[in-house]
Amino acid sequence: MAGKPILVNTGTEMANFVENEKCGLVIEGKDLVRIKEAILRLKENPELCRQLGENGRKAYEQKYSWRIMEQRLKDLYLNLNQKYSSPN
């Protein structure tokens, strides 16, 4: 949402999100060398930072903003209500 690239640990749902949205780097969180390399990669490549941040911001605006998530939640509740309140 902030338009900044993020670093996340491998093997997590957030890693899948970051890979799908191309909004950050996925690294092995226990490997300090990899963490350092990722930070330096971002520091030394402002264009990469800009692009990853832009991708994250776009994902937020198009898929995950509160306005969008609020509507998804309302639709979910409406569907549940219809499913469980209709006579069988």
Secondary structure, DSSP 4 states (H G I P E B T S, - for coil): --S--EEEETTSHHHHHHHHHT-EEEE-TT-HHHHHHHHHHHHH-HHHHHHHHHHHHHHIIIIISHHHHHHHHHHHHHHHHHHHHS--
